Amino acid sequence: MDFAFDARTEELRAKLLTFMDEYVYPAEAVAHEQRAQLASPWDTPAIVEELKAEARRQGLWNLFLPDSEYGAGLTNLQYAPLAEITGRSPQLAPTALNCAAPDTGNMEVLAQFGDERQKKQWLQPLLAGEIRSAFAMTEPEVASSDATNITTHIERDGDEYVITGRKWYISGAMNPDCRIFIVMGKTDPDGSDIRRQQSMVLVPRDTPGVHVRRAMQVYGYEDHYHGGHAEVVLDHARVPLSNLIGEEGGGFAIAQARLGPGRIHHCMRLIGMAERAIELMCRRAVTRAAFGKPLAQQGVVHNWIADARVAVEQLRLLVLKTAWMMDTVGNKGAHTEIQAIKIATPRTVVDIIDKAVQLYGAGGVSQDFPLAELWAGARTLRIADGPDEVHQRSLARRELKKYL
């Protein structure tokens, strides 16, 4: 395994680091001010569109897509250090580069499983950053960590599907630019194979019977930059049969294909979040004093900073190994590593950010610094894309099989 950056990665890293310094970090305060003046908190601040235009002009666009027909054609190993950089400003940078979830996963699904009509109607405008999208799987009435529990009904009626169900924490759905939902539900609820009961269908937001009820808060935040996390009710919403993605019964397999890259993208960005927290911790430590000496001379602060650095270096190596394995042996071959980083990265980064919050005191939990939002985002990722315990269960079973 050679984790040295190749020439293309080095070139893109240099461009992206400059883009962050010259455009993204200065835009953070501007975006906050502009959002306060918007008619709706879910509208997009003008500065975000300016960032998108500049990123596209510089060739920093759709970097996440390995298919060169649709994206930058980068491998996972090439994309990993770039995603890490965007994680330093998770509210703005991924969106500026058109590399923000859930659009990334939805574009991957359409690129891999969509037909030509679906790609033309929905993938192309997503690739261009003209619209946003949402992925509707999680439901409030069932443990959605087990996707076979999904209860939303997708029933055939002539040349249409009729969809009935209730979803929540549907990321991006509050954004007025969100025009399309990928909805997962059951087309064969009584099928003998519980992993062939589910299907995915494309449901335009303006479909009669689609109701975006409310924005769900995340630790008190409404996550305006990512388009919120909505409760969505589908009340006999009708779409053509041609809106089926792939085949009936293929929804579970598509979800697994979608979540693999999504999990590693989150972990890549989480390392950037941890790096931002360490930087903020160090800056605070050398500018504040308590009990007669700078915080930077307090032993406990030394421990926090040293432990954080060691942890980040370990996580980065594991994420890079996982990216390399996905490139060389595929997602299935990297199954153990994908689960390992999904377990280790969010909980470790939460601890690092938490120490930074502690160092900032009241400022750490305020809106004046990014730490509180970073913490909430990292903590949520211990649940999103499968909670820790689901991945621990699966990983342990794989380990135990070696001895049975």
N, C-alpha and C positions, 0 to 999 in steps of 0.2 A: 504494500500500500504506500503510495507516494502522495502526500497531501500538499506538496508544493504547488502554488498557484501557477497555472500555465499563462502564456502571454495574453490570451484573451481575457482571462479572469483578472489579471493584474491591470489591464487597460480599463476594464469596466469598474473595478474597485476604485481606481484613481479618479475616474470621472464621477462616480457615485459619491465618494467622500467629498469632493469639491462641491457637488450639487447639494449635499446635505449642509455644508458650511455656508454656502452662498445663498441658498434659497430656502431649504426646509427649516432649519433651526430659527432663522429670523421670522419665518412665517408662523411659527407656533403662537406667538403673542398676537399677531395680526388676525389669525383665524379666530382666536378667542374673542377679540374685540368685535370682529365682523359678525360672528354668530349671535352676539348679544343684540345686534341691530336688525336681525332677520325677522320677517313676519312670522315664520314658523321655525322652531329650533331644528327641524329636520331638513330644512333647505341647505344647500351647499354654499359655504362662503366663497366669495369671488376668488379669494387667494388660492383656493384648492384647484379651481379650473386653471388659474395661471400656472401653478406648479405642474399640472398635467401637461399643459401645452409646452412648457420648457423641457420637461422630462422626455416628451416625445421628440422634440426638436434635437435633443442630445443623444437620441438612440437608447435611452434608458426606459424601455417600454416593453411590457409583456415578457419580462425576463424569466418568469417562472415556467413558461411552456417549453418543454423539450422538443416539441415538434416544430421544426424550422418553417413549416408552411404557415403556422399560425403565430409563433412566438419567436424568441431569440435563438432557439435551438441549443440552449445550454444544457449540460448534464446536471444532475443533482449536485455533484461535487463542485461544479463551477458556480452553480446558483447559491450554494450554502453561504459563502462569505458575503455575498451581496444581500441576501435576505437578512443576515445578521446586522448589517449596517442599517437597513431600513427599520429593524427592531428598536433602534435607538430613539426613533420618533414614531411609534406605532400608530398614532392617530392620523398622521399626515403622509409619511413617506410611502407606505405600501399603496395607498390610494393614488398618490402622485404618479407612481410607476405603473399603475393599472395591475398591481400585484396583490390586491387586498382580497381576503376572504369575505364573503363566500363566493365572490365572482370567480376567483381562481379555480376552485373546485368545480363550479358549474361549467366554466369554459372547458376544463379538462373532460368533463362528462360529455359535453356536446361534441368536442373534437374527436373523442374516442368512440362514442356510441350513437351520436346523432346522425340522422340522414341528411341528405344535401339540402332539403327544404328547411329543416330545423337549423342547420348551420347558417344558411343564408339569412333566415328571419331573426335568429337570436344570437348565434355565435358571433357573426360579423359585427353587429353593433356593440356587443360586449368587448370584443377585441379592440374596437375603436374608442372605447371609453364613453360611448354616447348614452348608454343605459346602464342600470345596475340590476342585480338579480338577487334571489333568495333561495335557500334550500330548506324545504319544509318537511322535516322528519319527526322531530321531538314532539311528544304529546304529554299533556298534564295528567291524564288519567292512568297512564301505565308507566312502568319502569322502562324508559326508552333506551337505557344502556343496553338492553336486549332488544335489538331491532325486530325480532320475531314477534314482539308484543304489540307492534303497531296495529291500531284498530281502524284507522281511516279506511272507508270503503271506496273502491273504484269499481263501479259496475257498468257493464255494457248495456246500452239501450239503443238498438239500431246501429247507426253509424257514429254514435257518441259514447263517451264515458261520462258517467254521473259520479261526482266525487262528494263525499260527505265525511266530515271529520273536524276535529279541533286540534290545532297545533299551537305550540308556544315556544318562546325564545327563538323565533325565526329571524336570524340576523339579517339586517339590511332592509327589512320589510317596511320600516317607517319612512325610508327615503323616498321622496316623490319620484325620483328617477328609477326606482325599482319597478321594472315593467313585466318581469316574468318570474314565476315560481317553478322550481322543480319539486313536485310533490310526490312523496313516497306513501303508498297505501297498499291495501290488499285487493288484488283482483281474483284471488282464489283462496279465501279464508279457510276453506275446509280441505285444502290439498294435503296429501299425505306427507309431503316434504315441506317442513315448516320454513325452509330457506328458499322455496320456490313459490311462496304465496304472494310475495310482494312485487310490485311494479312501480316504475317511475313515469310520471306524465308531466308534460309542460302545461302550465296553467297561467295564462296572461292575467296580470293584476286586475284588469278591467272586466274580467269575466263575471257575469251576473252570478251572485251566490258567493262570491269571495268577499269576505269582510275582515279588514284589518282592525281589530277591536281596540288594542291599547299597546303602549310600549311597556315592556317589562323592565324593571330596574335591575341593575347589577351592583350590589353593595351600595345602593343609593344613587348610582350613576345611571343616566339614560343612554350613554354611549352614542351621542349624536353623530360623531364622525364616521361611525361604521353603519349608520342608518338604523340604529336601535335594534332591539330584540323583541319582536312583536308577538302578540297573541293573534292568531289568524283562524277564523272559522270558515269552513267550506260547507255551504248549505245547498246541496244538490247543484253544485257548479258543473256545468256541461262543457266539455271540450271534444273536438273531433278525435276519432280513433287514431288519426295520423299524428296526434300529439304524444303518443306512446314513445318513450325512449327505449330503443333496443327491442326486446321481446317481452311478452307477458311472462311474469315469473322471474325476470332477470333483475329485479330491483335490488335484491340483497347483494348480488355479485357486483352490481354497479356501485353500490354504496361502499363496498370494501375497496374497490378500485379507486374510488374518489377519496376515501379517508386516508389511505396510505400516504400519498404525497402531501395531503393537507396536514397530517400530523407532523411530518418532518419540517414543513414550512413553518409551522407554529414554533417548533423547537429551535429552528434557526433564528427566528426573530426574538425568541425569549433570551437567547444568549446576548443579543444586542441590547435588550432591556436590562439585563444584568450588568453589562458594561456601562450603560448610562447611569445605573444606580451606584456602581463603584466610583465612577467619575464624580458624581454629585457628593458621595460620601467623603471622598478625599478633599474636594474643594471646601466642603463644610468644615472638615477637621482642621484645615490649616488657617481658617479665618475666624474660628470661634474659640473662646477660652471659658473654662469652668474650673472652679476651685483652685485658682491661682496659676493655671498653666493651660496652654493650647490643648484642644481636644486631640490634636495629632500626637500629643505626648502621653495620652492616657493609654495604659496597657490594654484595656478592654477594646479600645478602638483599633489598636494594632491587631488584635486577634480577629476582629470582624473583617478588617480589610485583607489580612493575610488569608484567612479561611475563604473569603469570597474569591480571591484571585485563584487559589488552588482549585476550588470547585468549578469555576468557569473554564479553566484550562482543561479539566477532566471532561466536562460536558462537551466542550467544543470537539475534542478528539473523538468522543463517542458519536456525536452527530455527523462528523466528517466520515467516520468509518461506515455509518449507516447509509449516508449518501453514496459513498463509493460502492457499497454492496448493492444498493438499489440499481445503480448503473451497470454493475457487472453480473449479478445473478438475479435481478428482478425483485419486485416487491415481495413475492412469496419467499424467495431465498433470504430476504432481509427481515423476515417476519419477527424474529426474536429481537433484533436490534431496533426495529421500529418501536416495538413495545417497550423496550428498555429505555429509549430516550423519552418516550411519552410518560413513563413513570418518573424518571429521574429529573428531567429538565424543569417542568413546572414547579415541583415542590422545592427544588433547590433554589430556583430563581426567586420564588416567594420568600424564602428565608433571607436571601441576600437583600432584596428590596425592603424587607421588614427591618433589617438592621439599619439600612439607610434612613428609613422613616424614624427609627428610634434616635438616630443621631441628629435629625432635624427637629426633634421634639414636636411642638404644636404645628410648626411649618410643614412637617412631614405628612400630616393628615389633611392639610389645607389644599385649596385650589391654586395657591401661589407657586407651587412646585409640582412637577409631574409625578412624584413618587406615589401618591395615593391612587391615581388612576393606573399607574404601572402595576401596583400591587393588586388592585381589583382585577385587572386583565389577566395577570399571571395566575392568580388564585382561581379564576374562572376556568382556566385551561386545565386544571386538575379534574374538571368535570366534562368539558367539551371534548368532542371526538372520542368519547369513551372515558369513564372515570378510572382513576388509578387502579381500583380493585378489579375491574374487568381485565385490564392488561396484566395485572399480577396473576390473576387466575389462569389466563391463557398461557402466559410465559412459564408459570410453574408446571402446568400440565406438560408442556413441551420438554421441560427438564426431566420430569419424572418418567416420561416415556422411555428415556434412555436406560432406565433401570428395571423396567417391567418385563 
